[in-house]
Amino acid sequence: MTATPTRSAPPLDFDPADPVALTQALVRCPSVTPAEAGVLALLEQVLAAEGYAVHRPVFSEPGMPDVENLYARIGSEGPVFVVAGHVDVVPVGDEAAWTRAPFAATIENGVLYGRGACDMKGGLAAMVSAAIRYRRENPEAPGSIAFLVAGDEEGPAVNGTVKLLKWAHERGERFDHCLLGEPTNPAAMSDMIKIGRRGSLTGELTVNGTQGHVGYPHLADNPIRGMVRLLAALDATPLDAGTTHFDPSNLEVTTLDVGNPATNVIPAQARAVFNIRFNDRWTPETLAAEIERRLREAAGNTVRYEIRFRPTNSVAFLTEPGPFVAMVADAVEAETGKRPALSTTGGTSDARFIKSYCPVVEYGVVGKTMHQVDECVAVSDLLALERITHRLLARYFAAQHRA
């Protein structure tokens, strides 16, 4: 691990307390994983000018690109309120399919377009702006605000948040609560707060047979029959009925292949890959054991198979509803007029790493266009998220001060 030294930069031509202008500036940095592309340098400049101590550690892993990240903190006392996010974005795909340049951050009819505008530079910018405004208004406020900003969330997620958290912990940093700015809302800013995430486990199933001529099936053993039998057994009984805060776990076959171009040949092997999104009734270990049990029972002594599970760091977790979750919901309701639902739906996020260090909830802009062509965010949503975050910070530190 190395730390990137502070670089000199020309003065900003916008006020970073403006979430729209800050979002535009971040989007204009083409930080496709794992490229930094100037986006962390910009954040460092913004936060350092507001009094934050800023670090930009770079983490490495054999066979993977180095990734630069950012940690910043203002204040020296607890409680420590952490804002987390990522600045890397997915590739634009076919740039010709975009109706606006993907890194131009164009605003038209109240909508800001660009790769990362929704996922999640817009959310991060709004929260940075809110923190800046709060500290400008309350320079002697108790407690500390910190930012954990990763550079590889959209990639392998190996040299980003998971190592940044360990790095900060080894430096003596301790966190009380975290707000992760992923785009959680399906349609409106009042829709949803994420209080947990399902885990993810991928299995690779191979059924072995004996290749032969279709006209002489007694001399062959068709593995497709065995594969159908095993997959049916995995799908026959639900894994569970869900829990208080989680939907039922679901297994989905994502690919099935025999690699056989001939119509008169019984293949030698059939392969399938499946993914399970599981709730808090399971761990990767207990779930793998259940899958193995079902396969053994279905295979009996007739189906020859192999099962392999890919390594996973995606475990199910829940931030139990309590004072902090209620405080976030109160801030959303105060600004939008509607109380958001508490949800654990969707894919994985870096919250799965943060939960080991402090309670974490996720809240951000509307996520309908994430990873799409013409990704965008409503300007009104950026302004709303800034107000919600500002209100949350004010209530959080006021409550801690009273306590």
Backbone torsions as a table, in degrees:
resi	resn	phi	psi	omega
1	MET	NA	133.2	174.7
2	THR	-128.6	160.8	178.5
3	ALA	-113.7	131.9	179.9
4	THR	-79.7	128.2	-179.3
5	PRO	-68.5	155.6	177.9
6	THR	-63.1	135.1	-179.7
7	ARG	-105.9	146.1	174.8
8	SER	-74.7	147.2	-178.1
9	ALA	-148.0	151.9	177.2
10	PRO	-65.7	156.6	179.3
11	PRO	-58.4	147.7	177.2
12	LEU	-66.7	145.4	177.5
13	ASP	-102.4	19.2	177.2
14	PHE	-149.0	163.6	177.4
15	ASP	-90.8	117.2	-178.3
16	PRO	-66.6	-9.0	172.1
17	ALA	-74.4	-6.5	175.1
18	ASP	-93.2	108.5	-174.8
19	PRO	-66.2	-27.1	-179.7
20	VAL	-71.7	-47.6	179.1
21	ALA	-63.8	-39.1	179.9
22	LEU	-68.2	-40.1	176.1
23	THR	-59.4	-45.5	178.6
24	GLN	-58.2	-43.7	-179.0
25	ALA	-63.8	-40.1	179.8
26	LEU	-69.5	-42.2	-179.4
27	VAL	-62.9	-32.6	-178.4
28	ARG	-70.5	-7.2	172.9
29	CYS	-93.4	113.2	-174.3
30	PRO	-78.1	67.9	-171.1
31	SER	-87.9	61.7	175.2
32	VAL	-70.5	130.7	-176.9
33	THR	-45.7	128.3	3.4
34	PRO	-103.0	20.4	-174.4
35	ALA	-68.9	136.2	175.6
36	GLU	-80.6	-41.5	170.8
37	ALA	54.8	25.1	176.7
38	GLY	89.0	-4.2	-173.7
39	VAL	-72.6	-38.8	178.1
40	LEU	-74.5	-32.4	174.7
41	ALA	-61.5	-39.6	178.0
42	LEU	-65.6	-45.9	178.6
43	LEU	-62.7	-39.8	177.4
44	GLU	-60.1	-44.9	179.9
45	GLN	-61.5	-44.0	-179.5
46	VAL	-62.7	-50.0	-173.9
47	LEU	-74.1	-39.2	178.9
48	ALA	-61.8	-37.5	179.4
49	ALA	-65.3	-21.7	179.8
50	GLU	-95.4	4.4	176.0
51	GLY	101.0	5.3	178.8
52	TYR	-77.6	143.0	166.7
53	ALA	-83.3	123.7	-171.0
54	VAL	-119.1	136.0	175.3
55	HIS	-128.2	145.6	178.9
56	ARG	-128.6	73.2	-178.7
57	PRO	-70.8	143.9	177.2
58	VAL	-112.2	128.9	-178.4
59	PHE	-114.1	149.7	-176.0
60	SER	-128.5	158.1	175.7
61	GLU	-153.6	133.8	-179.6
62	PRO	-54.1	132.6	178.2
63	GLY	82.2	1.3	-179.5
64	MET	-128.6	153.8	178.9
65	PRO	-69.8	148.6	173.1
66	ASP	-63.7	148.0	-178.2
67	VAL	-130.9	130.5	176.8
68	GLU	-93.9	140.2	-178.1
69	ASN	-132.8	177.2	-179.0
70	LEU	-139.6	135.7	170.0
71	TYR	-128.7	130.9	179.9
72	ALA	-138.8	147.2	179.1
73	ARG	-148.5	142.2	170.7
74	ILE	-125.0	133.5	-175.4
75	GLY	102.5	153.2	-177.6
76	SER	-121.1	-1.6	-177.2
77	GLU	-120.3	164.8	174.2
78	GLY	-85.0	166.0	-0.6
79	PRO	-74.8	158.2	179.6
80	VAL	-109.4	114.3	177.3
81	PHE	-96.6	122.5	-175.5
82	VAL	-106.6	133.1	169.0
83	VAL	-107.4	126.5	-176.8
84	ALA	-119.8	153.7	177.6
85	GLY	-178.8	-173.2	177.6
86	HIS	-138.0	152.2	-179.2
87	VAL	-112.7	-5.1	176.6
88	ASP	-79.8	152.4	-177.7
89	VAL	-130.8	162.9	176.6
90	VAL	-79.0	161.0	177.3
91	PRO	-60.1	157.4	-177.2
92	VAL	-77.7	-16.4	-175.7
93	GLY	76.8	-138.5	179.5
94	ASP	-77.1	100.4	-176.8
95	GLU	-61.3	-28.7	179.4
96	ALA	-65.6	-20.4	179.7
97	ALA	-79.7	-14.3	179.3
98	TRP	-77.1	140.7	177.1
99	THR	-89.3	-13.7	172.3
100	ARG	-132.4	151.0	179.3
101	ALA	-57.6	129.8	-170.7
102	PRO	-65.4	-19.0	179.5
103	PHE	-120.4	22.9	179.6
104	ALA	-90.7	-18.0	-179.4
105	ALA	55.6	47.2	-179.8
106	THR	-73.3	139.5	174.0
107	ILE	-110.8	124.1	177.1
108	GLU	-137.9	129.4	176.7
109	ASN	51.5	41.8	175.9
110	GLY	77.3	15.2	-179.6
111	VAL	-126.0	132.7	179.5
112	LEU	-100.7	121.0	-175.7
113	TYR	-102.9	144.1	173.7
114	GLY	154.3	152.2	178.1
115	ARG	-65.4	124.5	-177.8
116	GLY	94.7	-8.4	-179.7
117	ALA	-58.0	-38.7	179.6
118	CYS	-92.0	-46.3	-173.8
119	ASP	-122.8	98.2	-13.6
120	MET	-135.6	35.6	-178.8
121	LYS	-66.0	-33.9	178.1
122	GLY	-63.2	-45.8	178.8
123	GLY	-64.0	-43.2	179.6
124	LEU	-64.6	-43.6	-179.9
125	ALA	-60.4	-43.3	-179.4
126	ALA	-62.3	-37.8	-179.2
127	MET	-74.8	-36.7	174.0
128	VAL	-61.8	-45.7	179.8
129	SER	-60.9	-41.3	179.6
130	ALA	-64.2	-42.5	179.0
131	ALA	-64.4	-38.7	178.0
132	ILE	-63.6	-47.6	-179.1
133	ARG	-63.0	-41.0	-179.1
134	TYR	-62.7	-45.3	-177.8
135	ARG	-71.8	-32.0	175.3
136	ARG	-64.3	-38.5	-179.4
137	GLU	-78.6	-24.2	-176.3
138	ASN	-133.0	67.7	-175.2
139	PRO	-63.7	-22.7	179.8
140	GLU	-104.4	19.9	-176.8
141	ALA	-61.0	142.4	178.4
142	PRO	-71.0	161.2	175.0
143	GLY	80.2	-173.2	-175.4
144	SER	-135.0	152.0	172.1
145	ILE	-118.3	133.0	179.9
146	ALA	-128.9	153.1	176.2
147	PHE	-122.3	128.0	172.2
148	LEU	-111.0	110.9	-173.9
149	VAL	-124.7	117.5	-176.1
150	ALA	-96.6	159.6	-179.8
151	GLY	-116.0	8.0	-179.6
152	ASP	-143.5	30.3	-179.6
153	GLU	-63.8	-34.5	-179.1
154	GLU	-81.6	-5.4	179.4
155	GLY	-109.3	-135.7	-176.7
156	PRO	-68.1	-18.7	-177.9
157	ALA	58.1	39.8	179.3
158	VAL	-106.5	-40.8	-176.4
159	ASN	-104.2	23.9	-178.7
160	GLY	-115.5	-118.5	-171.4
161	THR	-56.5	-41.7	-176.1
162	VAL	-60.7	-40.0	178.7
163	LYS	-82.2	-30.7	178.2
164	LEU	-64.7	-39.8	177.0
165	LEU	-63.7	-44.5	179.2
166	LYS	-63.8	-42.7	178.7
167	TRP	-58.9	-47.0	-179.5
168	ALA	-65.4	-41.7	-179.3
169	HIS	-62.4	-41.4	179.7
170	GLU	-67.2	-22.0	175.5
171	ARG	-84.2	-1.6	178.5
172	GLY	96.7	5.4	179.2
173	GLU	-73.8	136.4	177.5
174	ARG	-131.8	137.9	-173.6
175	PHE	-116.7	145.6	-179.9
176	ASP	-100.1	-44.7	178.7
177	HIS	-150.0	155.3	-177.6
178	CYS	-136.3	139.9	172.0
179	LEU	-115.9	118.9	179.1
180	LEU	-101.8	126.8	-169.7
181	GLY	-90.6	35.1	176.8
182	GLU	-65.5	153.8	-179.2
183	PRO	-74.3	90.1	-171.2
184	THR	-89.2	-20.0	-171.2
185	ASN	-85.3	128.1	-179.3
186	PRO	-69.9	-41.6	-174.1
187	ALA	-138.0	-28.8	-177.2
188	ALA	-145.7	159.2	-175.0
189	MET	-67.2	-8.9	-179.9
190	SER	-99.2	5.8	-167.9
191	ASP	-77.1	-51.1	-160.1
192	MET	-155.7	140.1	167.0
193	ILE	-117.4	135.9	175.8
194	LYS	-91.8	124.0	179.1
195	ILE	-112.1	8.7	178.4
196	GLY	179.8	175.1	179.1
197	ARG	-143.3	148.6	173.4
198	ARG	-75.7	156.3	173.6
199	GLY	-85.2	170.6	-178.7
200	SER	-136.5	128.9	178.8
201	LEU	-134.6	128.4	-179.9
202	THR	-112.0	131.6	178.5
203	GLY	-116.9	144.8	175.9
204	GLU	-116.8	116.0	-174.8
205	LEU	-110.9	127.3	177.7
206	THR	-122.1	129.2	174.9
207	VAL	-111.7	126.7	-178.4
208	ASN	-98.4	136.7	176.5
209	GLY	-130.4	-156.5	176.2
210	THR	-130.4	121.4	-177.9
211	GLN	-67.3	145.2	178.7
212	GLY	-171.0	-177.9	-179.4
213	HIS	-84.5	136.8	-178.9
214	VAL	-64.3	-22.3	179.0
215	GLY	-79.5	-9.5	-179.2
216	TYR	-131.1	63.1	-173.4
217	PRO	-64.7	-22.0	179.5
218	HIS	-69.6	-14.0	178.0
219	LEU	-97.6	2.3	-177.8
220	ALA	-130.6	174.6	176.9
221	ASP	-139.4	106.6	-173.7
222	ASN	-77.5	113.7	-178.1
223	PRO	-72.0	-16.1	-178.4
224	ILE	-65.7	-38.2	177.6
225	ARG	-60.3	-43.9	178.9
226	GLY	-64.9	-39.2	178.8
227	MET	-62.7	-44.8	179.1
228	VAL	-59.9	-41.3	179.9
229	ARG	-62.9	-44.9	-178.4
230	LEU	-69.2	-43.8	179.8
231	LEU	-64.7	-36.4	176.9
232	ALA	-63.3	-37.5	179.0
233	ALA	-67.4	-36.6	178.3
234	LEU	-67.2	-30.2	-174.3
235	ASP	-97.0	-9.7	-171.1
236	ALA	-67.7	-38.6	-176.0
237	THR	-121.1	129.6	177.7
238	PRO	-56.0	145.2	178.1
239	LEU	-65.7	-34.1	177.8
240	ASP	-169.3	175.8	-179.2
241	ALA	-103.5	13.1	-176.4
242	GLY	88.5	172.1	178.4
243	THR	-130.3	-175.2	-175.0
244	THR	-54.3	-41.8	-175.6
245	HIS	-113.8	2.2	-177.0
246	PHE	-125.5	145.3	170.0
247	ASP	-69.3	165.6	174.6
248	PRO	-59.3	145.9	174.4
249	SER	-64.7	144.7	-179.3
250	ASN	-132.0	137.3	176.7
251	LEU	-107.1	128.2	179.0
252	GLU	-127.0	126.7	173.0
253	VAL	-75.8	124.2	-174.6
254	THR	-104.1	-19.1	174.0
255	THR	-157.2	147.1	178.5
256	LEU	-143.4	123.9	-169.5
257	ASP	-149.3	142.1	172.3
258	VAL	-120.0	-11.0	177.5
259	GLY	59.6	40.1	-174.1
260	ASN	-118.6	107.2	179.8
261	PRO	-83.8	-10.3	-174.6
262	ALA	-95.3	144.7	-180.0
263	THR	-93.3	-8.8	-177.6
264	ASN	-116.0	20.0	180.0
265	VAL	-123.4	126.7	171.0
266	ILE	-77.2	125.5	-174.0
267	PRO	-73.8	164.7	-179.3
268	ALA	-90.4	-24.5	-176.3
269	GLN	-145.4	152.9	169.8
270	ALA	-130.6	138.0	-177.5
271	ARG	-126.4	142.5	176.5
272	ALA	-139.2	148.9	173.0
273	VAL	-123.3	136.2	177.6
274	PHE	-133.9	153.9	177.1
275	ASN	-126.3	137.5	178.6
276	ILE	-117.0	125.8	169.4
277	ARG	-99.9	114.6	-168.3
278	PHE	-118.0	152.5	-177.5
279	ASN	-94.0	-169.4	-172.5
280	ASP	-79.9	11.3	169.6
281	ARG	-81.2	-12.5	-173.1
282	TRP	-126.3	156.2	161.6
283	THR	-114.4	165.3	175.9
284	PRO	-55.1	-35.3	-177.3
285	GLU	-71.4	-46.7	-178.8
286	THR	-69.4	-32.9	178.6
287	LEU	-69.1	-43.1	177.5
288	ALA	-60.4	-39.0	179.1
289	ALA	-64.4	-38.5	177.9
290	GLU	-66.2	-41.3	178.5
291	ILE	-63.7	-43.7	179.1
292	GLU	-62.3	-38.3	178.4
293	ARG	-62.9	-45.4	-179.7
294	ARG	-63.3	-40.0	179.7
295	LEU	-66.0	-42.7	179.1
296	ARG	-59.6	-45.9	-178.5
297	GLU	-64.5	-39.7	-178.5
298	ALA	-74.0	-34.8	-176.6
299	ALA	-73.8	-36.2	-175.9
300	GLY	55.9	-135.3	179.2
301	ASN	-106.0	13.0	-172.6
302	THR	-113.7	-26.6	-178.0
303	VAL	-103.6	122.8	178.2
304	ARG	-94.6	118.0	-173.8
305	TYR	-142.4	164.4	172.8
306	GLU	-134.3	140.8	176.9
307	ILE	-126.7	133.8	178.2
308	ARG	-133.3	134.2	176.7
309	PHE	-106.3	131.3	178.3
310	ARG	-72.7	146.1	176.7
311	PRO	-57.6	144.0	-179.7
312	THR	-140.5	142.5	170.4
313	ASN	-115.3	17.1	-179.2
314	SER	-100.6	98.7	179.7
315	VAL	-110.4	153.9	176.6
316	ALA	-75.0	140.5	177.0
317	PHE	-150.5	160.9	-179.0
318	LEU	-140.7	131.9	167.2
319	THR	-92.6	106.1	-174.4
320	GLU	-57.9	134.3	175.7
321	PRO	-55.6	131.0	-178.2
322	GLY	-166.2	-158.3	-175.5
323	PRO	-58.4	-40.8	-177.8
324	PHE	-70.0	-45.3	177.4
325	VAL	-59.8	-42.3	178.8
326	ALA	-63.7	-36.4	-179.7
327	MET	-65.2	-40.6	176.7
328	VAL	-65.0	-45.7	179.7
329	ALA	-62.5	-38.6	178.3
330	ASP	-61.9	-41.7	-179.5
331	ALA	-65.1	-40.6	177.9
332	VAL	-64.3	-46.4	-178.4
333	GLU	-63.8	-38.5	-178.9
334	ALA	-63.9	-32.2	-177.9
335	GLU	-92.2	-27.6	-174.9
336	THR	-108.1	-17.5	-178.2
337	GLY	84.1	3.5	-178.1
338	LYS	-139.4	138.7	179.7
339	ARG	-82.8	129.0	-177.1
340	PRO	-76.1	152.3	173.9
341	ALA	-73.6	151.8	174.7
342	LEU	-98.1	122.1	-168.6
343	SER	-132.3	155.6	172.4
344	THR	-127.6	18.7	-175.6
345	THR	-78.9	174.1	175.3
346	GLY	93.2	-168.0	-177.5
347	GLY	-87.4	-156.9	180.0
348	THR	-92.0	165.8	176.5
349	SER	-152.1	174.9	178.7
350	ASP	-69.1	-6.4	173.9
351	ALA	-59.1	-25.9	179.9
352	ARG	-64.8	-23.4	175.5
353	PHE	-88.4	-40.7	-175.5
354	ILE	-65.1	-33.3	-174.7
355	LYS	-59.7	-19.7	178.7
356	SER	-79.1	-9.2	-176.9
357	TYR	-113.2	-29.0	178.4
358	CYS	-169.7	163.3	174.7
359	PRO	-60.4	139.4	-177.1
360	VAL	-137.7	137.8	170.6
361	VAL	-127.7	159.1	-178.5
362	GLU	-118.3	134.9	176.1
363	TYR	-156.0	133.7	-179.3
364	GLY	-160.7	-158.1	-174.5
365	VAL	-78.1	178.3	176.7
366	VAL	-68.2	131.4	-170.9
367	GLY	-103.8	19.9	-173.6
368	LYS	-61.5	-29.0	-173.7
369	THR	-107.8	9.1	-177.9
370	MET	-59.8	135.0	179.2
371	HIS	69.6	3.1	-178.0
372	GLN	-91.6	165.1	166.4
373	VAL	-63.8	142.3	-177.5
374	ASP	59.2	38.5	173.2
375	GLU	-51.5	140.3	-175.0
376	CYS	-157.4	168.8	176.2
377	VAL	-144.5	141.2	177.0
378	ALA	-72.0	134.5	176.9
379	VAL	-57.1	-38.8	179.8
380	SER	-63.1	-31.4	178.1
381	ASP	-70.8	-38.5	176.6
382	LEU	-61.8	-43.5	179.8
383	LEU	-66.4	-38.9	178.7
384	ALA	-65.7	-42.0	-179.8
385	LEU	-65.8	-36.9	176.1
386	GLU	-62.0	-44.1	-179.9
387	ARG	-66.2	-41.4	179.7
388	ILE	-62.4	-45.2	-179.9
389	THR	-65.7	-41.4	177.3
390	HIS	-60.4	-45.4	179.3
391	ARG	-62.7	-41.1	179.8
392	LEU	-63.4	-44.6	179.0
393	LEU	-60.9	-43.9	-179.5
394	ALA	-62.0	-44.6	-179.6
395	ARG	-69.3	-39.1	-177.4
396	TYR	-61.6	-52.0	-176.5
397	PHE	-73.1	-30.7	175.3
398	ALA	-65.3	-41.5	179.6
399	ALA	-66.1	-41.5	-179.7
400	GLN	-67.1	-35.4	179.5
401	HIS	-67.0	-40.7	178.5
402	ARG	-65.4	-37.3	-179.3
403	ALA	-67.6	NA	NA
